[in-house]
Amino acid sequence: MEQIILASASPRREYFFRLLGLPFTVIPAKIDETPVLGLTPIQIARDLALKKVRAVIKKTDCKWVFGADTIITLNGKIYGKPADEYAAREMLESLAGKVHEAITAMALWHKDSPQADVRHVCASVEMAKLDKADIEWYISTGEWQGAAGAYRLQEKGGCIINSINGCPSTVAGLPLREFYLMLKDNGYRFDLC
């Protein structure tokens, strides 16, 4: 299989790449993740995923570059990665007991393609009602750091989620089925072991 550049510093995306047995190198895209005003949450996620790919294409001669971005949104408000414990606490208080949307956008570029393939997947997530002790416990885990919406579903954050309508790996940062289809649709060969 051909090498893919993962334009992300996300340990979850690295985990999924290893799970799929993909040969990859991580080159984190250092971009400004400030949302462009006037775009919908889906458009923002897609824009950020594409910006990550474009930033890394300039740094490599690899044939494949992949970038992704996950956004949490509730009532039109975007919950990105909290800057500190205070911001994480505010996010969890806002999301507690409510259904919010997780959007993961993906961009895949191949050197022989005129443009990147950009896709997105959405999932609805119902967070449990959380009291102050629940929030303080979760803040103490440190999982909020670097996590959109201040939680990680695939880790201890699973303790604060009631249900998910959609693909759980979307919430974790890489919708596996759509990612697999994206690779196949763009001619990436999955060689048999």
N, C-alpha and C positions, 0 to 999 in steps of 0.2 A: 504494500500500500504506500501511497505517496505521503510525504510529510505535509502537515498542515501547520501553519502559524496560527496560534491562538492569541488574538489581540485582546487579552484579558488577564487580569491578575487574580481572578476569582478561583479559589481553591475548589469550589463546587464544579465549575466548568472543567477544571483539570481532572477532577474525579470522574466526571462523565466521559471525558475523552479516554481516560485509562480503562474505564469500564467497557467501552466499545473497542478497545484494542487499537486505537488510532495512534499512529506515530505523529508526535507533535512537538513543537517548541513554543514556549511562551515568550512573547514580546508584548508586554503591557502597553496599551495605547495610552499615552498621557495627553488626554484632551480635556478641554473645558466642558464639563457636563452640565453647565447651566442650561436649562430648557429654553428653547427659542420661543419667545412670546407669540401667541396667536395659534400655536399648533395644538392639536388634541393630544391627550396622553399617548395614544397609539402612534401618532406622527412623531412625537418626541422620542419615544423608544426606538422607532425605526431610524430616525435621524442620528441618534447617538450610536447605534450599532454600526451604521454606515460610516460615520466619522471615525470610529475606531479602526475599521478596516482601511480606510483611506490614509490614516496616519501611519499605519504599519506597512502598507504597500511600499512606501518611500524608503523603508529601512531594510528591505529584504528582496532577494531575487527568487524566493520560493514561489511555486506555482499556485499554491492555495493559501488564502488568508481568511480567517473567520473571526467575526466579532459579534458580541451580543450585549444587550442591555435589558435589565429588568426594572420595571417601574410598578410601584404600588399606587393605586388611586382610589379615592373615595369622594363621591359627590364633586368630581372635577378637580379636586386638590391632589397634587402629586406628593407622595411620600418617598423621598429618595433615601440616601444613606445619611443617618444622623451624624452630626459633627461631634456630639458629646453626649454624656449621660442624660443631661437635661433635655436635649432634643429627642433622644430615644424614649425617654419617659413620656414626653408630650405625644409622640407618635402612638405609642402603645395605648395611652389613655384615649386618644381619638379613635383608634381602630377597635378597641375592646367592645365586644358585644354586637359588632356590626359586620355586615357583608361588604367586603371590598374587592377590588379587581387587581389581579396580578397580570401584568403584560410583559412578555419576554419577546423582544425583537431580535432577529438574527440576520446577519449579512455575510454572505459567502462570495468571495472573489476568486476567479481562476484567471490566470494570465492570458488565456486564449479567448476570454469572453469580453465583449465590449463594455459590459457593466456588471456590477455585483447583483446577485439575487438577494432580495431583502424580503423577509417574511416575519409574521408575528403570530403569537398564540396567546389567548387570554384564558384565565381561569378565575372563577369566583371563589373567594375564601371567606368563611365565617369564623371570625375570631371569637373565642369564648369571652364571657363576661369576666373581667379581671378586677379583683379588688387591689388595694394598695400593696398588700403583702405579695400578691401574685406578680405584680409589676416589679416590685423591688427585688424579688427572687430572680426574675428573668434578667433584669438589668445586671445583677451580680454575676450572671454567667458570662458576661462579656460578648455573647453571641450577637448582640445588636451592632457591634462594630463592623462597618463595611457591608451591612445588609440593608437592602431597600425595605422600607417599612419597619426597620428596627427588629426584625425577627428572622430566624432561619428555620423553616418548616422541617427540614431533614435532620435537624439536631434537636436540642431540648425545646426549641420553638414548637415542636409538634405537641407539646403539653398545653399550649395555649390556643390551639386551633380546634374548632369543633368539626368543621367539614370543608371539603373542597368540591367544587363542581367544575370538572375539567382535569387536565393532565397535571398530576402533582409535580412532575419535573419542570413544568413551566414556572411554578412558584419558586422552585429551587434554582432557577436560572438557565435551564436548557431543556426545552421541550423535546424529549428524545425522539419520539415518533416523527415529528416534523423535521427535526435535524437530520435524521436518517434519510427521509425522503428528499430533503434538500440536497444532500450529498449525492444520492443516486441520480436525481433529476439533472444534476450538473456534470454527470459523467465520472464521479469519483468511484473507483473500483474497490469494493470490499473483497479482498482475496480470502479464500477459505484457508483455515488453519491446517 
